[in-house]
């Protein structure tokens, strides 16, 4: 069992529970490492974010309280287009692309299926492959823009595409931009996240990334880290067995564990 989870959210952003609720469950599950990773603090649409100082203060308090039971890291999920983390208390960052900047507007691409379709219709003339190309063009910049510790949900653009209902993920119009972004990001030698969130919620049969992309990651020599993107205690490490199974099927024999001194590798 992977005894670590670093992509988690509390009621300081869009999670459902307190940091205390989350860490109690992590301890119950026998985790050795746990990371709080509130979304960065913005005023973009759909971001439900509260006081940054209060978030860090509460995480520090929880870490002191549980210091003999679990190793806690304080992180933040950074938004690609909004720059680097400048907060010395934050020990790691996740680089994610939830927004595109199109026609002078920041557009959220993962809020709802209806909004996703409207975004494509209004800004890409209903052409999902143009939408995909813009997403991966933006995603290719996520490490440069955020200086992140690892890359979150690389192919988030597929969130509402279960069964390829909107676009064909085997079409070169999808695979070419995705692989171009992957190749660009590989140069930074930053791990890619296997994110179990939508699979665990039974909204997707694929994890992030898809098996196609995960195989390409292995072929290219990329490193991986497994996370749940939990927004409630029940989601912590949910889907990890499936993530390990798929990683092994794609050829991976280890995953990365983040410690206060950096990454270490553990066999799978």
Secondary structure as GFF3:
##gff-version 3
##sequence-region A 1 268
A	DSSP	beta_strand	4	5	.	.	.	ID=ss1
A	DSSP	alpha_helix	19	28	.	.	.	ID=ss2
A	DSSP	beta_strand	33	39	.	.	.	ID=ss3
A	DSSP	alpha_helix	52	65	.	.	.	ID=ss4
A	DSSP	beta_strand	71	79	.	.	.	ID=ss5
A	DSSP	three_ten_helix	80	82	.	.	.	ID=ss6
A	DSSP	beta_strand	92	96	.	.	.	ID=ss7
A	DSSP	beta_strand	99	102	.	.	.	ID=ss8
A	DSSP	beta_strand	105	108	.	.	.	ID=ss9
A	DSSP	alpha_helix	113	124	.	.	.	ID=ss10
A	DSSP	alpha_helix	128	139	.	.	.	ID=ss11
A	DSSP	alpha_helix	142	146	.	.	.	ID=ss12
A	DSSP	beta_strand	150	151	.	.	.	ID=ss13
A	DSSP	three_ten_helix	156	158	.	.	.	ID=ss14
A	DSSP	three_ten_helix	162	164	.	.	.	ID=ss15
A	DSSP	alpha_helix	172	186	.	.	.	ID=ss16
A	DSSP	beta_strand	191	195	.	.	.	ID=ss17
A	DSSP	alpha_helix	197	200	.	.	.	ID=ss18
A	DSSP	alpha_helix	211	219	.	.	.	ID=ss19
A	DSSP	beta_strand	224	227	.	.	.	ID=ss20
A	DSSP	three_ten_helix	233	235	.	.	.	ID=ss21
A	DSSP	alpha_helix	240	249	.	.	.	ID=ss22
A	DSSP	beta_strand	254	259	.	.	.	ID=ss23
A	DSSP	beta_strand	262	267	.	.	.	ID=ss24
###
